[in-house]
Amino acid sequence: MDTTSKFAHTGRQSADYQTMSTVCFANIPYNIDRRLSEMALKSIASFSRLAPVDCPSLEEQLRAWVAQLFRSGMSTLTIKRYVQSLHSVYESVTKTSDDSSAELFITLLREISQSSDNDDEHSTEASVVKFIASGTKQLNAAQRLYLDAFLYMIYTRGTSIEDVITLPRNSDTSMLPPQAIALAETHRKPHSRRAFPFSAEENATGGADVILRKIDTVVNSITESKKITVAPDTALSLWIACALECGIRAEEIHACISHIPESHSWLRFIKPSTLLPEEIYDIACHVADYINPNRSAWYAMRLRSGITPTAIRQHLRKSDATHMVQQYFYPCQEIARRTGRKLTFDSRPYIADILFFKALPRDLRPLFSTIGHMAWCYRNTNSTQSDYARIPDRSMQRFQSAIGIFTPDLTPKIQRRADFSPGIPVRIVAGPRAGLVGWISKTHTNATAPVADATGIGFSDENSDFATSRAEDSGAANPSAPELRRFSIRLSASDYLTWEETFDETFLSPIPDSDLRLYPELTSDYLHIG
């Protein structure tokens, strides 16, 4: 390993600081401030031992280190002096002053000069956001509108006030945290075209600036101090503070935001992660749950030996505690068996003895005080003091899509398509057959899809054990989507094997003509529609 590599990685490889001293300190010329250099080297050595493994290059390590110095509250002037001293040590140790290394430090110093000091008060800011989101203060209708608009801006990672003012009622909410959706729904009015119906007078006299000032008045009346000054980037800064406090990595935060506010200018030194839209959505939901955890969510309980889901529901009914559980989910599939000439069906759960349920966090402890002898709920850790483990909505939806059984709250939206007719190529997007492609061969216009009961468990009654129909036939469990489609699916182009199964249109997606070349099994040479 050459000297440069030693400088970049010694901190991570050594068990203590002495190795860094041996490599670098002995080579520090007397014309360099040795005390300042030692402090800078100690700092970067300490950081390197904890640095993420995805910081392979010297530049990325230096940038991450500078970001950490800003987060710790160090002043811009001190950070510049650290980097300048480190540059001198680097050139002395490597015995080089090549243009690339010089440009690295020069660029870094220029960016540091353009940054502002950071007081690292994200813990305080996050606690203030949690307080104003708790809803403990009594507000009139106008104050509640302004506060909810501000919370909506925070939940949605710094949506501008201009976008909030013009937010249409029917806007796409598929990638918004549930808390943000609930706020917009709260202020929906029958004849208003906007989700947040601010008065026409405000929009005419000052628009966004007037509303921001009123939001500032409401927020500070709640906190009873000037802890937060509402400005265009305040919501984004507060979201970043909450994300840091609940454990989101800086690289992920950088990838989730549209721009970097001045209050968190240190993020400029962090390389953003590469995240999919679904991953950004999961992070936004995690931060929203940290800010306001008081929403219903999915959990999982483990049934004790001999206990059935029906017994749980019956016991809660007898205890007058049915309100504690909003939905149950115990998905089962029918297994066909032939006994002689007779065909029988047995119901088998996908995950034995695990009953999923939806409830409010405040109801969990009373719930398991009632049924603790019958089941226990999974927690985040093994400690009995740990919070109950919340299942993210998207994870629950992925699971339901995989087995093809949906609860009412997670049923995919069905978009009726006039072009769903025999001969249309489609791809199955949910259920055990997900990923397969085929053609629509028949349309059953008078058929109806099986419908789940109010608990969202599937077919059940008081004497059954929450049995469900076959996964591929139970569909979306949505009475508003009764029409079924029949597919002839090609599995092998070599032996022309085909078969037909019945699917609700929730399970299918049309394949555009431009993508047909990706599916040679759909060509007429391989598949005959009868």
N, C-alpha and C positions, 0 to 999 in steps of 0.2 A: 504494500500500500504506500502511495507516495505521500509527501508532506501535506499536500492540499487535502487529500482524503482524510488524513489523520486529523487535520484541523476541523473538518466538517463533521466527523463522526466520533471523535475521541470521547466526547461527553456521553454518548450513548453506550460505547463499548466499555468504558472504565467503570469500576465499582465505586470509585471515589474521585475526588477532585485532584488528587496528587498526579495522576497521569497527565492531565491537561497542563499542570504546572511544569512537568518535566519537558513536555513538547514545546511549550510556548514561552513560559516565563524566563527561562534561561537565555532566550534569544531576544528579549526586549532591549533595544538600544537605550542608552542613558538619556538620549534626547527626547524620549517619549515619556509621558507622565505615567510612571510605573504603577502608582497607586490607583489611578483611574483605569488603567489597562487591566490590573488585577481584578478590580470590581466588575468591569465589563466581561472579562473571561469567566469569572465565577458565575455571573448571571447567565451567560449563554451555556456554560457547562451544565448548570442546574436545569436549564430549560431543555437541553438536548436529551437528558436522561428521561424526561417525560414527554418528549416531542412525539407526535404521531408518526407512525412508520411510513406514511405516505408523503414524507418531506425528504425526498432523496437528494435533492440538489442543494448546494450551498445557498443559492438565492432563495429558495423556498424556506430553508431553515432560518435564514436571517430575517426574512419577512415575517414569518410566524413568531420569531423572538421579539421583533419590534412591536408587533401587535400585542403580545403579552405584556410588554413594558407599558404600553398605553393603557391596557386594561387594569394594570396594577396601580394606576394613578400617577405614574412618573411623568414629570413635566417634559414638554417638547424639547427644551434646551438641554436637559440632562440626557435625554435619549440621543440627541444629536452628538453630544460629547462622547457618549459610549460608542456610537457607530464610528465616529472619527478616530477614536483611539483604537478600535478594533481593526479599522482599515490599516492603520500604521503597523499594528502587530502582524496582520496578515501578510503585508508586503515584506516585513522583516523576516518572518518565519519561512515564507515560501521563496524568498530571495528573488522576487519578481515584481514588476510593476506593469504587467501587460495591460493593454487597453480594455480587454473584456472585464477583468476584475476591477479596474479603476472605474469603468462605467457603471458597474453594479453598485458600488458604494456611492458614487456621485448621484445616481438616480435615486437611491434610497434616501440620501440626505435631502435631496430636493423635495421628495414626497413628504418626508417628516416635517420640513419647514412649512409645507402647505396644510398641515394637519393642526387641529386644535387640541388643547389639553383635555384629558378625560378624567373625571372624578371617580369613575367606577362606582356609581351609586345605583346600579341596576337592581340590587336587592331591595333598596328603599322604594324605587319606582315601581317594581313589581308588586310590592305589598300594597302600595297605594291603588294600583289598578285592581287588584283583588278586592280591595275594600269598596271601591266605587261600584264594582260589578256585583257585589253581594246584595245590593238592593235594600240595605238596612235603613236608609234614610227615606223619610216620607217626602214625596215630591208631587207637585201638581202635574196636570196633563202636559203642559207646555215644557216644564222642566224635564219631565220624563222623555219627551220627544228629543230634546237636545242631547240628553245624556245617552240615550239609546243610539242616536246617530253617531256619537263619539265612540261608543263601545263597538259599534259595527265597523267603524274605521280601524279600530285596533284588531278586532278578530280577523279582518280581511287583509292584514299585513300592510296597513297604511293607505287604504283607499282614500283618494283625495275628497275633500268636502264638495268639490264641483261634481264629482261622480255620484256622491251620495244624494245631492240635491236633484239630480236628473235620473236617478236609478228607477227604471220602469218596474211596474208591479210584476210583470211576467218575465223578469230577467232570469237567466239560467242560474240556478242555485246548486247544480250538481257538484261543484268543486268548492263549496263554501262550508265552513264549520256549522254544525247544527245551531250553535248559539247565535250566529249571525243570521241564519234563516229565521229563527224564532223572533229576533228583534224586528226584522223587516215585516214579518207576518203580523206582529202586534199592532203596527200602525197602518195596516192596510185599510183603506176606506172604499166603500162600494163604487163610488164614481170618480175616484182619484186615479190618475194615470201614473202616479209616482208612489214608490214604496214608502218614502218618508215625505209626507205632504206638508212641507214648510209653507208658510203664508206667502201669498203673491206680493204682499207689501215688502217683506224682507228681500225677496228676489229682485224687486224693482229698485229698492233704495241702495242696497249694497251687496246683495248676493252672498257669496261665500264669506267675505270679510265680516259682515254683520253676524252671520250665523256662528262663525268661529268665536267672535267676542261673546256671544250669548252662551255658547258651550263653555267657554272659559269661566264665565260667571257661575254657571251651574256646578261645574267640577270643583271650583274652589270653595263654593258654599258647602259642598259635601265634605271635602277634606278639612275645611275650617282653617286652611293656611295656604300660602302660595307655593305649595310643593310642585305644582304642575302649571306651566304656562302654555296654554293651547295656541299652537301655531301650525302652519301647513304640514310640518314634518313631525309634530308631536306624537301622533298616533303610531307612526312607524317606529319612532324611537322607543316608545313604550312597549311595542310588540317585541322589539329586539331585546329589551331589558327582561321581559317575561320569558322569552325563549332561552336566554342565557341562564336565567334562574332555574328553569325546569330541565336543564341539562342538554339542550340542543347545541351541537358543535358549531363553532364560528363558521367553519366552511359551509355547513348546511344552511346557516342563517343567511350568509352571503348569497347563496343560490336561490333563496326564497324571496328576496326583496327586489323591487324594481330599481332602486337606487340607494346609495349610502347617505344617510343623514349626517350632518356635520357633527352631531353629538356622538356619533360612533364612527368617526373618520378612520379609526384604527382598522376597521374592516377592509380598507383598501389594501392593506398589506397581506390579506388572507386570500389564497386562491380558492374560488368557489367550487364546491362539489358539483358533480354532474348528477342531477336528480331528474327523475321522470315526473310528469305532472301529478301522478298518483302519490308519489313519495312526498312532494311538496304539500299535497292535500293532507296526508297523514300527519305531517309536522304541524300544519296549521291547526288541525283538530287537537293534537296533543297540547299545543300552547293554549288553545281555547279552553280545554278541559282543566288546565292548570289555573287559568284566570277564574273560570266559573265552573266548578265541578258539579254544581247542583242541577244536573239534567239526567234524565233517564238513560241508562246504558245497559248493554248486554253483559251478563256475568255467567259463570258456570259453577254449578254445584255438583258435588259427588254424592251419589245416593249410597247410603249405608246398606249393608247386606240385607236382602229380603225386602227392601223398600222400592216401591214403584212410583212413577210420576203421578199416577192416579191417586195414590195414597197421600202424596204431598198436597195435592189440590184439595182432597177431601178434608185433610187435617186443618188446612188454612180456612176452609169454609166453616168448619165446626168452631174454630177459634175466632171467627169474625175478623179474619185478617187477610181476606182475599185481595183487598186493595193494595197490599204491599207488593204484589207481582202484577205487572201490566201485561206481560206476554210470556208464554212458555214456548219452548222449541225442543222437541224430542223426535228428531226425524227417523223414520223407519222405512225399510224397504220390504216388499213382499218376495219371499223365496218360494218358488214352485217346487213341489216334490210329487213324484208319481209313486203311488202305492198300489201295485197291481194295475188295474185299469182306471183307478181313481186318481185325479189330480187334486192335490191339496196345496194350500198356501199358508205359509207361516210368516209372521211379521218379525223382522229382526232390526234392532236399532243400528244405525251407522256407528255410533259410539256408545257402547253399553254403559249404563249406570251414570252417564253424564247428562244432566238436565240443564239446558240453557234457559235463562230467564232474563227478562228485562225489568228493571226497577230503578227507583230513585236512590241515590247514595244514602240519604237519611233513613231509608226504610230497611237497609241491610242488617244492621245490628238487631233491631226489633224482630225482623224476619227470622234470623237464625237463633234468636232467643226462644222463638216459638217452635221451630223445626230442627233445632240443633241435634236432637236425638235421632233424627231421620236422615240428615244430610249435612254436609259442611261445604263452605264456599272457598274457592281458590283465592289465595292472597298473592301480593307482589313478592313477598319473601316468606320464609318459614316462620317468621316471628308472628305471634298472635296479636302483636300491636301493629302489624303492617296493614296497609289499606287493602281492601278487596280488589282483586285484579279485574280491571275493566277490559272488556274486549272491544277493540276499535270497530266502528261500524263497517269500515271497508273490509276488515278481516272477516267479519261475520258474513258480509255479502259475498266475499270470495268463496267461503265455505258453502254457503247456500247455492251459489252458482255451480260449484263443483258437483253437488249431489242432485241439483235440479229441483229443490224444494225451497220455497221462499215464505217468509213471514210477511204480513201486510206492510210493515214499515220499510222493508227492504226489497219489495217486489219491483223488478225493473219496469220502467215505463214502456208501454206498448204504443208504438206509432203505427196506426193502420196504414197499410200500403196497398194501393189499388193494383200494383203490378205483381202481387203475390198470386200467381196463377200457375197451372201446369207448365213446366218447361223452364221456370226461372231457377237459375243456379243459386244455391244458398250454402251458408256455413252455419253449423250448430255452435252456439256460443255458451251454452250452459248445460249442466247435467253430465251423466256418465259418458255421453257421446260427444262432448264438447271437442271441437277441433276438426271433426269430420265434415266432409262436404258432400253435396248431392244435388239432385233436382227435385222440385216439387212435382209429384206425380198425380196427386189428387187433392181436392179441397173438400172438407167436410163442413159445410156451412151450417148444418143443424146440430152439430156436436157441441157439447159443453165441456169445459175443463173442470176437473175436480176442484172443489172449493174448501179451503181450510176453515175450521171453526173460529170463533172469536178469539181463542187463545193463541192462534197461529201455530198450532201443533199439527194440524192436518185432521184427518178423520178421527173423531173420538166421541165417546159418550161416557156416561157415568160409570158403566160397567166394563168398558174397554180400557186397554192400557196405552192410550194415546197412539194407536196404530195409524200408520199413514198408508196411502196407496203407493204403487210402484213409483219410484223417483221420476222416471222419464215421462210418466203419464200425469203426474200431479201438477206439473207446470208451475205457473206463477201463483197459484192459489188466489186468483183474482176473478170474481164473478163478472167483472166488466170486460174480460178478455176470453169469451167462450169459444171462439173459432179455432179449430185445429187444422194443422197442415200435415199431409202425408208425404214422406220423402222416400225416394229410392236411392240408397247410398251405395256408391261404388267403393269397395275395399281393395280390390286387386285387379289391375289391368291385365294380368296374365291368365287368369282363369274365369274372368267375367262374372265373379261372384257379386251378387247384389241382394239386398233385402229391403223391406219397407218397415218403417216404424212411424208412430203417430206423435207429433210434437205440437204444442201450442206455439204461436208465433213469437212469444216471449223468448223462445229458445233459438231463434234463427235470425240471420242477418244476410241480406242479399249480397252477392258477389258482383262487383262492377265488371263490365265487359273488359275494361283495361287490365283487370287482374286475372282473367280467365287463363292466361298463358301460364300462370303459376300452378294451375290445377289441371294437368293433362288428363287426369281420370274423369274430368267432366266433359271431354269432347265426345261427339256423337259416335266416334269410332269405338269407344270403350263402353259406353253406357246407353242402353236402349230403354226408352220410357214406354211402358206398356199401359 
